[in-house]
């Protein structure tokens, strides 16, 4: 009798674990393996951009319906915001822009110039897609930027696939304790049936 109760409890935990796993699956990792400083094109949930470097421009150029987080209040030049790990990227308190002058690390074009502060390890840029792309989706890229050498790197990225739901910068879903318990429960059930 005790074994049946234990099996029932473990089975309930398994169901709970799989429902937790389903909710966490909304965060999608972005493949950044094709990144090169001279041109990195990516599409995210209907929006797209090119990350490019040149003699007078270093930063993000929107080619689709996507905007990047900028500092507020904005000066309009090299205002890309540096999000720290765990900062929530959403509509509350955030300002977004898709103009190259604002969403860049360095600009020197026709009298318009500006340089963003360095982005060291653990720095993130945030973005959102336009509503026309099937609902606003929020995401992040882990980046580094050296204003002395004009070098930047894209290390990783992710976005929240559920429209309108914010995402914490740098946070990647990991198996929860409920999910681990669910796996244990299924293992015990399968063993008992042999």
Residue pairs with C-beta under 8 A, 6 or more apart in sequence:
3 192
7 188
7 189
7 192
10 181
10 184
10 185
10 188
10 189
11 185
11 189
13 178
13 181
13 182
13 184
13 185
14 181
14 182
14 183
14 185
14 186
14 189
15 182
16 178
16 181
16 182
17 176
17 178
17 179
17 180
17 181
17 182
17 183
17 185
18 179
18 182
20 176
20 178
20 179
21 175
21 176
21 179
21 182
24 173
24 176
25 173
26 160
26 161
26 162
26 165
27 158
27 159
27 160
27 161
27 167
27 171
27 172
27 173
28 158
28 159
28 160
28 161
29 156
29 157
29 158
29 172
30 42
30 44
30 139
30 141
30 156
30 157
30 158
30 159
32 40
32 42
32 141
32 154
32 155
32 156
32 157
34 40
35 51
35 153
35 154
37 51
37 53
37 151
37 152
37 153
38 52
38 53
39 50
39 51
39 52
40 50
40 51
40 52
40 154
41 48
41 49
41 50
41 63
42 48
42 49
42 51
43 64
44 66
44 127
44 129
44 137
44 139
44 159
45 129
45 133
45 134
45 137
45 159
45 161
46 64
46 65
46 129
46 130
46 132
46 133
46 134
47 62
47 64
47 65
47 66
47 127
47 129
47 130
47 133
47 137
48 62
48 63
48 64
48 66
49 60
49 61
49 62
49 63
49 64
49 66
49 68
49 127
50 60
50 61
50 63
51 59
51 60
51 61
51 152
51 154
52 58
52 59
52 61
53 150
53 152
56 107
56 108
56 109
57 100
57 104
57 106
57 107
57 108
57 109
58 104
58 105
58 106
58 107
58 145
58 150
58 152
59 78
59 80
59 100
59 103
59 104
59 105
59 106
59 107
60 68
60 80
60 100
60 103
60 104
60 125
61 100
61 103
62 68
62 98
62 99
62 100
62 103
64 133
65 129
65 130
65 132
65 133
66 98
66 127
66 128
66 129
66 130
66 133
67 96
67 97
67 98
67 103
67 127
67 128
67 129
67 130
68 80
68 81
68 96
68 97
68 98
68 102
68 103
68 125
68 126
68 127
69 80
69 81
69 83
69 89
69 94
69 95
69 96
69 125
69 126
69 127
69 128
70 79
70 80
70 81
70 95
70 96
70 97
70 102
70 103
71 79
71 80
71 81
71 95
72 94
72 95
74 95
74 97
74 102
75 114
76 99
76 101
76 102
77 101
77 102
77 104
77 107
77 112
77 113
77 114
78 101
78 102
78 104
78 105
78 106
78 107
78 114
78 115
78 116
79 97
79 102
79 103
79 114
79 116
80 102
80 103
80 104
80 105
80 116
80 125
81 94
81 95
81 125
81 126
82 116
82 117
82 119
82 123
82 124
82 125
83 89
83 123
83 124
83 125
83 126
83 140
83 169
84 122
84 123
84 124
84 169
85 122
85 124
85 169
85 170
85 171
86 168
86 169
86 170
86 171
87 124
87 126
87 168
87 169
88 166
88 167
88 168
88 169
89 126
89 127
89 128
89 138
89 139
89 140
89 166
89 167
89 168
89 169
90 138
90 165
90 166
90 167
91 128
91 136
91 166
92 166
94 126
96 127
96 128
97 103
100 107
101 107
101 109
101 112
101 114
104 114
104 116
105 115
105 116
105 119
105 145
105 147
105 150
105 152
106 114
106 115
106 116
106 147
106 150
107 113
107 114
107 115
115 147
116 145
116 147
117 147
118 145
118 146
118 147
119 125
119 143
119 144
119 145
119 152
120 144
121 144
122 142
122 170
123 142
123 143
123 144
123 145
124 140
124 141
124 142
124 143
124 169
124 170
125 140
125 141
125 143
126 138
126 139
126 140
126 169
127 138
127 139
127 140
127 141
127 159
128 136
128 137
128 138
128 139
129 135
129 136
129 137
130 136
134 163
135 163
135 164
136 163
136 164
137 159
137 160
137 161
137 162
137 163
138 159
138 160
138 165
138 166
138 167
139 157
139 158
139 159
139 160
139 167
140 157
140 158
140 159
140 167
140 169
140 170
141 154
141 155
141 156
141 157
142 154
142 155
142 156
142 157
142 170
143 152
143 153
143 154
143 155
144 151
144 152
144 153
144 155
145 151
145 152
146 152
158 167
158 171
158 172
159 167
160 166
160 167
